[in-house]
Amino acid sequence: MKGSLQFVGNATTLIRYNGLTLLTDPNFLHQGQRAYLGYGLSTRRLTDPALEIEDLPPIDAVVLSHLHGDHWDRVTRKGLDRDTPVITTTAAARRLRRRGFRRTVGLEEWRTHELRGPHGSVRITALPAKHAPGPAEALLPPVIGTMLEFCNPDERVELRIHVSGDTLLDRRLDAIPRRFPDIDLALVHLGGTRLLGLVLVTMDGEQGASWVDLMNPHAVVPVHYDDYAAFSSPLDDFRHHIEQNGLADRVVYLKRGETRELAPHHLVR
């Protein structure tokens, strides 16, 4: 098998390809525990992750969209090897380095970091994302989307995976498909999270379907939709709008713990 994608829960996935293993937005809290979001806000986890942190394989890098308690939690902080590279925002990188994660790399938008493995490399590019509308954006940690370009030893891109990060649909995202017109697989963060129950800060089903239409990936896996009480938009909302937009053939729905094969330019369905 060339590679695989495993859905662990929330926005946490394990991506293996060409001998490299990446972990996205690590969240290993259990059902009933609370994720802390700053300003005294928290949300209760409704599910258990499919894996415990001690069950993880050796990790080459963590790809972290932003520093919120449902993407980087106290279990991760205590249990992850502090020599693990963490690729994230510049703001999160400063905080994580102070906490002992010395190999953390902070990327500005459109900047790239490369990791080399035994059978190729991966280029990780930071992409625009918008976590809240208007002035509310200043209340939340900075966030990035990422493009993961897995290359063979000859530097040719074999597989391109886009991780949306916690974002709303916004004009600044329009540049992504112009820069990367051929996306093999997209992981879309959904949930319709509402700050204080009012302000939308992650895409609901309607926005998520429009995001898929904009990015135009060959395949899409929805994540980040039912693991926390703060989520207000269930997966069926996304499914409904995806079907309305004629995009149902693009979407692969994975259960927590489920794994799908990754091959060059392909997610095996």
C-alpha positions, -999 to 999 in steps of 0.1 A, spaced: 0 0 0 14 34 -10 -2 53 18 -34 57 40 -57 82 57 -71 73 91 -98 94 107 -92 95 145 -119 119 154 -127 157 154 -100 171 131 -74 145 140 -62 123 111 -32 101 104 -18 106 69 8 81 58 25 83 24 59 75 9 72 64 43 62 97 60 35 99 87 17 132 95 -7 138 124 -33 166 119 -48 187 148 -41 162 176 -71 159 200 -72 129 224 -96 141 251 -123 115 260 -161 118 261 -172 141 289 -139 160 291 -138 197 282 -117 214 256 -107 250 266 -110 277 240 -98 308 259 -116 337 276 -131 312 300 -149 293 272 -149 256 269 -169 228 252 -176 192 263 -164 163 241 -193 140 231 -172 111 217 -140 92 223 -111 93 198 -105 61 178 -69 60 190 -51 69 223 -20 90 220 2 61 232 -11 40 203 2 63 176 30 52 152 62 72 150 52 107 138 73 127 114 54 159 120 22 174 134 2 197 111 -16 221 134 -41 246 120 -43 266 152 -39 265 190 -74 257 203 -82 230 229 -101 208 204 -70 208 181 -41 207 205 -51 195 240 -35 187 274 -32 150 265 -12 159 234 9 184 253 19 158 279 20 127 257 36 138 224 74 135 220 87 171 223 112 165 195 83 160 171 82 188 145 49 208 147 41 228 115 16 256 125 10 294 126 37 317 137 17 326 168 12 290 179 48 282 171 60 309 196 38 294 223 47 258 217 85 265 216 81 281 251 64 249 262 94 228 251 84 218 215 117 230 201 113 218 166 81 237 160 79 257 126 57 287 123 46 295 87 32 327 73 5 324 46 20 309 14 52 299 31 64 263 27 83 238 49 97 206 34 101 172 52 122 144 36 115 108 41 129 74 29 109 74 -3 102 110 -11 92 143 6 62 164 15 59 202 10 36 218 36 23 252 25 4 275 48 -29 288 33 -53 316 41 -81 309 66 -106 331 84 -119 318 118 -145 345 125 -163 374 108 -152 410 112 -138 421 146 -146 387 162 -116 373 143 -93 391 168 -108 371 197 -97 338 182 -62 324 176 -47 328 141 -54 299 119 -40 284 86 -52 259 61 -24 237 47 -16 221 14 4 188 17 22 179 -15 38 145 -14 66 141 -39 85 112 -52 123 111 -51 124 130 -84 105 159 -68 73 152 -88 41 157 -69 22 124 -66 -5 134 -41 -19 168 -31 -40 170 1 -57 202 13 -66 206 50 -90 235 54 -84 243 90 -111 260 110 -122 286 85 -153 303 72 -159 307 35 -142 340 26 -128 358 -4 -93 354 8 -97 316 1 -103 323 -36 -65 323 -42 -61 287 -31 -76 269 -61 -59 294 -84 -26 285 -69 -34 248 -66 -59 239 -93 -55 201 -90 -63 189 -54 -66 152 -50 -81 151 -16 -95 178 8 -102 174 45 -130 200 53 -135 212 89 -173 216 95 -195 218 126 -210 252 123 -194 262 157 -209 293 172 -190 316 195 -212 323 226 -239 304 207 -242 334 182 -213 340 159 -205 314 133 -167 305 135 -165 273 115 -183 263 83 -218 249 85 -231 224 59 -241 251 34 -207 269 36 -189 235 35 -206 225 3 -198 259 -12 -161 254 -1 -160 220 -19 -174 236 -50 -147 264 -48 -117 241 -41 -129 215 -66 -110 185 -52 -112 151 -67 -123 137 -33 -134 151 0 -135 138 36 -156 158 61 -141 161 97 -148 182 128 -186 180 129 -200 160 158 -174 155 185 -181 186 206 -212 202 221 -203 236 205 -210 222 170 -244 232 157 -244 219 121 -246 181 119 -231 160 91 -265 155 75 -266 193 69 -234 190 49 -247 159 31 -279 177 21 -261 207 6 -235 185 -11 -263 166 -28 -281 198 -37 -249 211 -53 -244 179 -73 -212 170 -55 -222 138 -37 -198 116 -59 -168 135 -44 -175 128 -8 -161 99 13 -176 96 47 -153 80 72 -163 67 106 -139 73 135 -111 47 133 -118 40 96 -88 39 72 -87 44 34 -58 37 11 -40 66 -6 -24 60 -40 -8 85 -64 -35 111 -74 -61 89 -57 -81 81 -26 -93 46 -28 -131 45 -20 
